[in-house]
Amino acid sequence: MVKIEGGKIKFNEEVKVKYEVDVLVVGGGTAGFGAAISASRNGANTMLVEKYGALGGLVTLGLVCYMAGYPEGIGKELLERLKEKRGLGENRICDPEITKYIMEKMAIESGVKILYWTYVIDSIVENNEIKGVIIQNISGRSAILAKRVIDCTGDAEISYFAGVPVETGWDLMDGYNQAVSLDFVMSNVDLNSFSSSDFYSTVQMKIEKAVKEGKLPRLVEKGYLGSFPNRPEEKTEVYVCTAHSRKCRTTDAEDLTRIVIEQRDQIQKLVEFYRENVIGFEKAFLSYTASILGIRESRRIVGEYKLTGKDIALARKFKDAIARDTHGFDIHNPIDDLPHIKHTHLSQPIEPAFCTDKEREDGRICCVKNNPKGKYRAYLKPGQYYEIPYRCLIPKKIDNLLVAGRCISTDFEAQSGTRLIMTCITMGHAAGTASALSIKENISPRKLDTEILREKLIKEGINLNKEPLCYVKGSPQDIPRDAEFVVETKDGEDEIRIKR
Ligand SMILES: Cc1cc2nc3c(=O)[nH]c(=O)nc-3n(C[C@H](O)[C@H](O)[C@H](O)COP(=O)(O)OP(=O)(O)OC[C@H]3O[C@@H](n4cnc5c(N)ncnc54)[C@H](O)[C@@H]3O)c2cc1C
């Protein structure tokens, strides 16, 4: 019975417990995929709940098809399975449909019970312990009880419902979130005549000119596009990640509505622009836009440790590390139509970061004016890597809950690095293994012996005991130990490169 009283709705409801499992993973994106598989492989009765009808989250439903980050464990397995099925190109771009299929197959083979079309609407908490969640789907409302819950919603929804403290956006830019993009696919592109070097050198200039003449809304200087594997060269399909909305509040449904409408408008204009200006696109058309909005950053939990931009620049290592990456920062400017931000700021140069106080070549301010952190731009040096501690996956305040993916405990700058696809799978992998281990040992995941966890993860293919190869331009490579570096400004973007 629902009652209206003084502008508020009051209702008492009994909800049936429909499932009881060991480990419940909420969110079937890359992190949830890794988490559910590893929990199940480690003997836990595991359920994965996803609000849409496929696994992959941003990768598949969001058409973010470039699988960057360091591939280890389940992430590496996924890449191998995709290659076997001709679903992965040399450039690490995956076919989203083959990816949905393979992810689902791998989860089912590992014993995971998947429940699609199901939205988690609340967390069940007793004495600061999560006991399960309330779900809503076509069958109505019910509850799932679980010994451990892993929040892989990208937006930290389960943690937020449970009362975990969260943060969002960049305090240095009025709390706005990273720019949002709706990715889209253009078909009938002639790759024989299209050249990506042309694209980045000449097309971007044309975009600049069109913007100055008011023919295009200002988008991003370096639009990204990639061709799907195993399509005919003369009639191929490419996914495009160029449209950008700024000043976004990604935890506000009204703003998300504004953004998606704005994105569709940008995309119409961009498609016309590509057809008129880009060689190879003359006969191309817009075949579809992503089913979900490309949200790079929304809520981040406050956990037992908060990874910072400084940790990344200084390639920090941790005793309880569960994942690593060699890719630095990638902030899509929250407010201004300026190039991506690939650095943090320090008050003085500190090794091993690559630090410079040189102005950008085109004289534009690339970040926050008079950054309070200092005047030196600090980059993660190629060949260096940073680690993510297990404590970033453990939320403050609530027990038996772990978090993995783009919403772990970091500051805004660090999140721009940790959010990569392979890194999210590895974090999920670690959270799944940790959940299963903590059940076996009958202790809270917070109290788990991280040495035992790390040993287990190493056995499962996350090589925490070996240095990762540097990941540059599409694949891992060795960087000479005596290499010298410079920051070049190319196509409007700062890029740290080996000195030639
Ligand atoms: C436009 C864009 C471009 C990017 N480019 C790259 C790139 O080139 N390379 C790269 O490596 N990374 C890139 N990234 C980053 C990367 O794609 C993401 O950070 C990563 O995929 C996030 O994975 P996730 O599992 O944490 O979250 P998501 O992929 O967001 O998955 C979360 C899942 O949880 C589900 N969910 C959410 N709430 C609920 C709920 N209440 N109940 C049930 N289910 C729920 C969602 O439906 C979704 O499937 C990009 C991101 C964006 C947005």
The ligand as a Gaussian input file, in Angstrom:
#p B3LYP/6-31G(d) Opt

LIG

0 1
 C       33.898000       7.343000     -24.421000
 C       34.908000       6.472000     -23.710000
 C       36.071000       6.129000     -24.354000
 C       36.989000       5.292000     -23.704000
 N       38.108000       4.892000     -24.389000
 C       38.864000       3.902000     -23.875000
 C       39.879000       3.301000     -24.663000
 O       40.105000       3.684000     -25.816000
 N       40.587000       2.257000     -24.104000
 C       40.351000       1.828000     -22.825000
 O       40.995000       0.867000     -22.384000
 N       39.410000       2.400000     -22.053000
 C       38.649000       3.397000     -22.559000
 N       37.650000       3.934000     -21.800000
 C       37.486000       3.499000     -20.392000
 C       36.811000       2.139000     -20.260000
 O       35.968000       1.875000     -21.347000
 C       35.973000       2.049000     -18.972000
 O       36.586000       2.722000     -17.912000
 C       35.761000       0.598000     -18.554000
 O       35.223000      -0.120000     -19.640000
 C       34.849000       0.579000     -17.327000
 O       34.489000      -0.747000     -16.995000
 P       33.585000      -1.020000     -15.717000
 O       33.293000      -2.464000     -15.734000
 O       34.191000      -0.415000     -14.519000
 O       32.241000      -0.162000     -15.948000
 P       31.114000      -0.245000     -17.078000
 O       31.652000      -0.683000     -18.377000
 O       30.411000       1.071000     -17.005000
 O       30.151000      -1.408000     -16.564000
 C       29.231000      -1.235000     -15.522000
 C       28.073000      -2.210000     -15.755000
 O       27.210000      -2.175000     -14.628000
 C       25.869000      -2.165000     -15.049000
 N       25.101000      -1.517000     -13.974000
 C       25.261000      -0.256000     -13.501000
 N       24.410000      -0.019000     -12.493000
 C       23.700000      -1.154000     -12.319000
 C       22.660000      -1.527000     -11.423000
 N       22.206000      -0.680000     -10.499000
 N       22.128000      -2.767000     -11.527000
 C       22.592000      -3.642000     -12.473000
 N       23.582000      -3.341000     -13.335000
 C       24.126000      -2.117000     -13.261000
 C       25.907000      -1.369000     -16.339000
 O       24.787000      -1.640000     -17.160000
 C       27.229000      -1.848000     -16.960000
 O       27.064000      -2.964000     -17.780000
 C       36.736000       4.819000     -22.395000
 C       35.562000       5.180000     -21.744000
 C       34.651000       5.997000     -22.390000
 C       33.369000       6.342000     -21.699000

